Amino acid sequence: MAKRIISEEQKRLNEVKSLYENQKNKKFNYSPDDFSIDLLSGKWKHKNWKVWMKGAPNGDYAETKKIVLKYIEECKKPYGKRNLSMFHLVAA
């Protein structure tokens, strides 16, 4: 029987496969209290993040809160099922 030759890349992938599987199925249970909304600009972020996200175009607090709630709902889904395309970082 011939030996299979495994590339270095495949070896690395095999080593971290279980980590990918765990992360793929991870769900986040955020609550609205985990997020801050800047009242002047309407930007929002998680309390542990260093970056801000875009809020409602007019800076409206209630509309930005809806965006945060939508983000929370998307994060409850498994990784491959989330649609985070509507959330954008604020340029520094």
ChimeraX attribute file (.defattr): number of C-alpha atoms within 10 A of each C-alpha:
attribute: neighborCount
match mode: 1-to-1
recipient: residues
	/A:1	3
	/A:2	4
	/A:3	5
	/A:4	6
	/A:5	7
	/A:6	8
	/A:7	9
	/A:8	9
	/A:9	9
	/A:10	10
	/A:11	11
	/A:12	10
	/A:13	13
	/A:14	11
	/A:15	11
	/A:16	10
	/A:17	11
	/A:18	11
	/A:19	11
	/A:20	12
	/A:21	10
	/A:22	9
	/A:23	11
	/A:24	13
	/A:25	13
	/A:26	14
	/A:27	13
	/A:28	14
	/A:29	11
	/A:30	16
	/A:31	12
	/A:32	12
	/A:33	8
	/A:34	12
	/A:35	17
	/A:36	16
	/A:37	20
	/A:38	14
	/A:39	12
	/A:40	9
	/A:41	15
	/A:42	22
	/A:43	22
	/A:44	24
	/A:45	19
	/A:46	18
	/A:47	12
	/A:48	8
	/A:49	9
	/A:50	7
	/A:51	14
	/A:52	19
	/A:53	19
	/A:54	19
	/A:55	27
	/A:56	17
	/A:57	11
	/A:58	10
	/A:59	17
	/A:60	15
	/A:61	19
	/A:62	12
	/A:63	15
	/A:64	23
	/A:65	19
	/A:66	13
	/A:67	19
	/A:68	24
	/A:69	16
	/A:70	14
	/A:71	18
	/A:72	18
	/A:73	15
	/A:74	17
	/A:75	19
	/A:76	15
	/A:77	16
	/A:78	14
	/A:79	15
	/A:80	8
	/A:81	12
	/A:82	13
	/A:83	12
	/A:84	11
	/A:85	6
	/A:86	9
	/A:87	14
	/A:88	11
	/A:89	13
	/A:90	12
	/A:91	8
	/A:92	5
